[in-house]
Amino acid sequence: MKTFPQTFLWGGATAANQIEGAYLEDGKGLSTSDVQPQGVFGDVVERVPGDSGIKDIAIDFYHRYPEDISLFAEMGFNCLRVSIAWTRIFPNGDDATPNEAGLAYYDKLFDEMAKYNITPLVTLSHYEMPWALVKNYGGWGNRKVIGFFERYARTVFERYQSKVKLWLTFNEINMSLHAPMTGVGLPADSSKAQVYQAIHHQLVASALAVKACHDIVAEGKIGNMLLGGLMYPLSCKPEDVFKTLQENRSWQFFGDVQCRGAYPGYILRYFRESGFTLEITDADREALKSTVDFISFSYYMTGCVTADEALNQKARGNILNMVPNPHLASSEWGWQIDPLGLRTLLNVLWDRYQKPLFIVENGLGAKDKVEADGSINDDYRISYLNDHLVQAREAIADGVELMGFTSWGPIDLVSASKAELSKRYGFIYVDRNDDGSGTLARSKKKSFGWYKEVIATRGASLKE
């Protein structure tokens, strides 16, 4: 099999807070992303009039989306993952009525995509929530936020039911364990018990959104979204193998709840032995039975696990504090490159859930050099994506049902982890720098033409 299925969805993935800018325009409220100007692990900074952050303008997609969508169409996209900024619809989260200007903006965005037959894949909450819900209610630690989110979800389902058929609930929902402010609106020093209670509220809200989507959107499909943090044992010692099982389960449990409709026994044991007493009502358990239609996930890297605490202490710090794999190369940002790991993960998720899968983030962040003639020769990005797509194709041959592939950041955007523009992912270069300088002009990188050919040939042009 050298080609992907005829029905395969090809495109790219973005997030409102990393591309839109216009952070207070047309009635938008402040989000948790707006008060974390240094990225998902950065300190919370209360905004005052006149101060500014790189995300406030980002790449100005809010005003330039027609140009950008035209470029995506030129590459052959038949799918584009975007997120709706919750604070454009309900600026404070608990507003009595939605903000019409925000709703109208996404109407225009989806209409523009429809002109080119680009299918929207829409994330309800992508690393942001109304800051007012954090200040006034304590974020997802407060059960009331479930109702606010369900109302938001129902509002956008009603509004866009004829324009959007593919939805996702929470972006990388398992990331809350590592970045609680970004994930659930809790301070970084919150206890694990507090974080898991907030996560429980979010899981209930996700399930209620699934039910609402099925109730409102004719032929609608809604999935979850996991950070695919696949771990390998550092050695074949039984202790390393079992520790790896536990580490993988620490993120797979989110998928277990959203795909199977109940908490698995291993996580309940962990709660018991950790002394966590979560408030889980009978109504919650009933709500969780509304399970997702498909599983989407991000995949960037794998890591290793060892039971040897001395080795763990020496591990290089990164987003998930993984022990580095001595057999893999790394990117400029220390993210290890493992294409075969994508095939492994696809098979693991397929075997575990038997639900359609969707790779909704995969890409290489790198510093791109603009040559004197304006060209950008990003062969490293081409190589990275080529090798990962070859493994995705192999997984389909293994029997995995794969819906599509949306590369992360098809156009340069502000990175989530450290709010940088110098860490570029796109096929399209944006002339803007970390200090905010630049014209915001768009230009095509070498990878633009490469991805266009991959899509046109349904993957036959990939090199093995």
C-alpha positions in Angstrom: 0.0 0.0 0.0 1.7 3.2 -1.2 -1.3 5.6 -1.0 -3.5 6.8 1.8 -7.3 6.2 1.6 -9.4 8.3 -0.7 -11.4 9.6 2.3 -8.2 10.6 4.2 -8.3 14.1 5.6 -5.1 16.2 4.9 -4.3 19.5 6.4 -2.9 21.4 9.3 -3.7 22.3 13.0 -3.7 25.6 14.8 -4.9 27.1 18.1 -6.8 30.5 18.4 -4.5 31.8 21.2 -1.4 31.1 19.1 -2.5 32.6 15.7 -5.4 34.9 16.0 -4.1 37.9 18.0 -6.8 40.6 18.4 -6.8 39.6 22.0 -9.4 42.1 23.2 -11.1 42.9 19.9 -14.8 42.7 19.3 -15.7 42.1 22.9 -13.3 39.2 23.6 -12.4 38.7 27.3 -9.1 37.8 28.8 -8.2 34.1 28.8 -5.7 32.1 30.8 -3.4 32.2 27.8 -3.5 36.0 27.8 -2.2 36.1 31.4 0.6 33.6 30.6 2.7 35.7 28.2 5.7 33.4 28.5 3.8 30.3 27.6 2.1 27.3 29.3 4.7 27.0 32.0 5.1 30.7 32.6 4.0 32.8 35.5 0.6 34.4 35.6 0.8 38.1 34.9 -2.3 40.2 35.6 -2.8 42.4 32.5 -3.0 46.1 32.7 -3.9 48.6 29.9 -0.9 49.3 27.7 1.2 46.2 28.4 1.6 43.8 25.6 2.7 40.2 24.9 3.7 38.4 21.7 0.3 36.5 21.6 -1.7 39.7 21.6 -1.1 40.1 17.9 0.4 36.6 17.3 0.4 36.3 13.4 -2.8 38.4 13.1 -4.8 35.5 11.7 -7.9 37.2 13.0 -7.6 39.8 10.2 -5.6 37.8 7.7 -7.4 34.5 7.6 -8.6 34.8 4.0 -5.0 35.0 2.8 -3.9 32.1 4.9 -6.8 29.9 4.0 -6.1 30.6 0.4 -2.6 29.4 0.9 -3.8 26.2 2.7 -6.1 25.5 -0.2 -3.2 26.0 -2.6 -1.4 23.2 -0.8 -4.5 21.0 -1.2 -5.9 21.0 2.3 -9.3 19.3 2.7 -9.2 19.8 6.5 -8.1 22.5 8.9 -8.0 22.2 12.6 -8.9 25.4 14.4 -10.1 26.3 17.9 -12.7 28.6 19.0 -11.6 31.1 21.7 -14.1 30.5 24.5 -13.6 34.2 25.6 -14.8 35.4 22.1 -18.2 33.7 22.8 -18.5 34.2 26.6 -15.9 36.8 27.6 -16.2 36.1 31.3 -17.4 32.5 31.0 -20.6 33.1 33.1 -22.1 35.8 30.9 -25.9 35.7 30.5 -25.8 35.9 26.7 -23.1 35.1 24.2 -21.1 37.8 22.4 -22.5 38.1 18.9 -19.4 39.7 17.4 -17.4 36.6 18.5 -20.0 34.2 17.0 -20.0 36.2 13.8 -16.2 36.0 13.4 -16.2 32.2 13.4 -19.2 32.2 10.9 -17.0 34.2 8.5 -14.0 31.9 9.2 -16.0 28.7 8.5 -17.6 30.3 5.4 -14.1 31.1 4.0 -13.1 27.5 4.6 -16.2 26.2 2.8 -15.3 28.3 -0.3 -12.4 25.9 -0.8 -14.1 22.7 0.5 -11.9 22.6 3.5 -13.5 20.6 6.4 -13.3 22.3 9.8 -12.1 20.3 12.7 -12.9 22.5 15.7 -11.5 22.3 19.2 -13.8 23.7 21.9 -11.0 24.4 24.4 -7.4 24.6 23.3 -5.1 25.6 26.2 -7.3 28.5 27.3 -10.3 29.3 29.4 -11.9 32.6 30.6 -9.6 34.2 33.1 -12.7 35.5 35.0 -13.7 31.8 35.7 -10.3 31.3 37.3 -10.5 34.5 39.4 -14.1 34.3 40.4 -14.7 30.5 40.7 -11.3 28.9 41.0 -11.2 27.4 37.5 -12.1 23.8 36.9 -11.7 23.1 40.6 -15.2 24.5 40.9 -18.0 22.2 39.8 -20.0 25.2 38.5 -17.6 25.5 35.6 -19.0 22.3 34.1 -22.3 24.1 33.5 -20.6 27.1 32.0 -18.7 24.9 29.6 -21.7 22.9 28.6 -23.6 26.1 27.8 -20.7 27.3 25.7 -20.5 24.0 23.8 -24.3 24.0 23.2 -24.1 27.6 22.0 -21.5 26.9 19.3 -23.1 23.6 18.3 -26.4 25.4 17.7 -24.7 28.2 15.8 -22.4 26.2 13.6 -24.3 22.9 13.3 -24.6 23.2 9.5 -21.0 24.3 9.0 -19.0 22.1 11.4 -19.4 18.4 11.7 -16.1 17.4 13.3 -15.4 18.5 16.9 -12.9 18.0 19.7 -13.5 18.7 23.3 -10.2 19.6 25.2 -6.8 19.9 23.7 -4.2 17.5 25.1 -6.5 16.9 28.2 -3.8 14.9 30.0 -1.4 18.0 30.0 -3.3 19.3 33.1 -1.1 17.0 35.1 2.0 18.9 34.0 0.6 22.5 33.5 -2.4 22.9 35.8 -3.0 26.6 35.1 -3.1 26.0 31.3 -5.1 22.8 31.6 -7.6 23.4 34.4 -7.0 27.0 35.6 -5.3 26.0 38.9 -2.1 27.5 40.3 1.1 25.6 39.6 1.5 24.7 43.3 -1.9 23.0 43.5 -2.0 19.6 45.2 -2.4 16.5 43.0 -5.7 15.8 44.7 -6.9 19.3 43.6 -5.7 18.8 40.1 -7.4 15.4 39.7 -10.7 16.8 41.1 -10.5 19.6 38.5 -9.7 17.0 35.8 -12.7 15.0 36.9 -14.9 18.1 36.4 -13.3 18.5 32.9 -14.0 14.9 32.0 -17.6 15.2 33.0 -17.8 18.4 30.9 -16.2 16.7 28.0 -18.8 13.9 28.2 -21.7 16.4 28.4 -20.3 18.1 25.3 -20.3 14.8 23.5 -23.9 14.3 24.4 -24.8 17.8 23.3 -23.0 17.4 20.0 -25.0 14.2 19.3 -28.2 15.9 20.3 -27.7 19.0 18.2 -25.3 18.4 15.3 -26.9 16.2 12.6 -24.2 13.7 11.4 -21.8 15.3 13.8 -18.8 13.4 15.2 -16.9 14.5 18.3 -13.6 13.2 19.6 -11.2 13.6 22.5 -7.6 14.8 22.2 -4.7 13.3 24.0 -1.0 14.3 24.2 0.5 11.0 22.9 3.3 10.6 25.4 4.3 7.1 24.6 7.0 5.7 26.9 9.5 2.9 26.5 11.3 1.0 29.3 14.9 2.1 29.5 15.9 -1.6 30.0 14.2 -5.0 29.9 14.4 -5.2 33.7 10.9 -6.2 34.9 10.8 -3.2 37.2 11.4 -0.8 34.3 8.8 -2.6 32.2 6.1 -2.3 34.9 7.1 1.3 35.7 6.6 2.1 32.0 3.2 0.5 32.1 2.2 2.8 35.0 3.6 5.9 33.2 1.7 5.1 30.0 -1.4 4.5 32.0 -1.1 8.0 33.7 -2.1 9.5 30.4 -4.0 6.6 28.9 -6.6 6.8 31.7 -8.0 10.0 30.1 -8.6 8.0 27.0 -10.1 5.1 29.0 -12.6 7.4 30.6 -13.6 9.2 27.4 -13.7 6.0 25.3 -15.0 3.5 27.8 -17.2 5.7 29.9 -15.9 4.9 33.4 -12.8 5.2 35.5 -10.5 2.2 35.2 -9.5 0.2 38.3 -5.8 1.1 38.2 -6.5 4.8 38.5 -9.0 4.2 41.3 -6.3 2.2 43.2 -3.9 5.1 42.6 -6.4 7.5 44.1 -7.0 5.2 47.1 -3.3 4.7 47.9 -2.5 8.4 47.4 -5.3 9.3 49.9 -7.3 11.3 47.2 -11.0 11.3 47.9 -12.6 12.7 44.8 -16.2 14.0 44.7 -17.7 11.8 42.0 -21.5 11.8 42.0 -23.9 9.2 40.5 -24.9 11.9 38.0 -21.2 12.2 37.0 -20.9 8.5 36.5 -24.0 8.6 34.3 -22.7 11.5 32.3 -19.4 9.8 31.6 -21.2 7.1 29.7 -21.4 9.5 26.7 -18.3 8.4 24.9 -16.4 9.9 22.0 -16.7 8.9 18.4 -13.0 8.9 17.6 -9.7 9.5 19.3 -7.4 12.4 18.2 -3.9 12.9 19.5 -0.7 14.8 19.2 2.6 13.1 18.6 6.0 14.7 18.8 8.3 12.4 20.7 8.7 9.3 22.9 10.7 8.9 26.1 12.0 6.3 28.4 11.2 5.2 31.9 13.3 3.6 34.6 12.7 2.4 38.1 16.2 3.6 39.0 15.7 6.9 40.9 19.3 7.9 40.5 18.9 7.7 36.7 15.6 9.6 36.9 17.2 12.5 38.8 19.7 12.9 35.9 17.0 13.0 33.3 17.1 16.2 31.1 14.1 18.3 31.9 11.5 18.8 29.2 7.7 19.1 29.0 7.2 15.6 30.5 10.6 15.1 32.2 11.2 11.9 30.1 14.4 10.0 30.4 16.2 10.5 27.1 16.4 7.5 24.7 20.1 6.8 23.9 19.1 5.5 20.5 17.4 8.6 19.2 18.5 12.0 17.9 17.0 15.2 19.2 15.7 18.5 17.7 17.1 21.9 18.6 14.7 22.1 21.5 15.7 18.6 22.9 12.6 16.8 21.6 13.6 13.3 20.5 12.7 12.2 17.0 11.1 8.8 16.7 9.0 8.2 13.6 8.5 4.5 14.4 7.1 5.5 17.7 4.1 7.0 15.8 3.3 3.6 14.2 3.7 2.0 17.6 1.4 4.5 19.3 -1.2 4.2 16.5 -1.3 0.4 17.0 -1.4 0.8 20.8 -4.4 3.1 20.7 -6.2 1.0 18.0 -5.7 -2.2 20.0 -6.9 -0.5 23.2 -10.0 1.3 21.9 -11.0 0.0 18.4 -12.2 3.5 17.6 -11.1 5.6 14.6 -7.9 7.6 15.2 -6.8 11.0 14.0 -3.3 12.5 14.1 -4.2 16.1 14.8 -0.7 17.4 15.7 2.8 16.3 14.4 5.6 18.6 13.3 9.1 19.9 13.8 9.8 23.2 15.5 13.1 24.7 14.2 14.9 27.9 13.4 14.4 28.7 9.7 16.9 30.7 7.7 15.7 33.1 5.0 18.2 33.1 2.2 19.2 36.2 0.2 16.7 35.3 -2.5 13.9 34.9 0.0 13.8 31.1 -0.2 13.7 28.9 3.0 15.2 25.4 2.5 13.6 23.5 5.4 14.7 20.0 4.3 14.9 19.0 8.0 11.1 19.6 8.3 10.5 17.7 5.1 12.5 14.7 6.3 10.8 14.7 9.7 7.3 14.8 8.3 8.1 12.4 5.5 9.4 9.8 7.9 6.4 10.1 10.2 3.9 9.9 7.4 5.6 6.7 6.1 5.0 5.2 9.5 1.4 6.4 9.6 0.9 4.7 6.3 2.4 1.5 7.7 0.0 1.7 10.6 -2.9 1.8 8.2 -1.5 -1.4 6.5 -1.4 -2.9 10.0 -5.2 -2.5 10.2 -5.4 0.8 12.1 -8.4 3.0 11.0 -6.9 6.4 10.6 -9.1 9.4 9.6 -6.5 12.0 8.8 -3.3 14.0 9.5 -3.2 17.6 10.4 0.4 18.8 10.8 1.0 21.2 13.7 1.4 24.8 12.7 1.0 24.7 8.9 1.8 28.4 9.2 4.4 29.8 11.6 2.7 30.6 15.0 3.5 31.4 18.6 4.8 28.3 20.3 2.8 27.1 23.3 5.6 26.1 25.6 7.6 29.3 25.6 5.6 31.8 23.5 8.3 32.0 20.8 8.0 32.8 17.2 11.6 31.7 16.5 10.5 28.1 17.0 8.9 27.7 13.6 6.7 24.8 12.4 5.0 26.1 9.3 5.1 25.4 5.6 4.4 29.1 5.4 6.9 31.6 6.9 5.6 34.6 8.8 7.9 37.6 9.0 7.6 38.2 12.8 10.2 37.8 15.5 10.3 37.1 19.2 10.7 40.8 19.9 7.6 41.6 17.9 9.4 43.1 15.0 8.5 42.1 11.4 6.0 42.9 8.7 3.8 39.8 9.2 4.2 39.0 5.4 3.7 35.4 4.4 6.0 33.4 2.2 6.3 29.8 1.1 9.0 27.5 2.4 10.4 24.5 0.4 8.2 22.3 2.5 5.1 24.0 1.1 5.6 22.4 -2.4 6.6 19.1 -0.8 3.4 18.8 1.3 1.3 19.9 -1.7 2.8 17.0 -3.7 2.2 14.5 -0.8 -1.5 15.5 -0.7 -1.9 15.5 -4.5 -0.4 11.9 -4.7 -2.2 10.7 -1.5 1.2 9.9 -0.1 2.7 8.1 -3.1 5.5 10.7 -3.3 6.8 9.9 0.2 10.3 8.5 0.3 10.9 5.3 2.3 
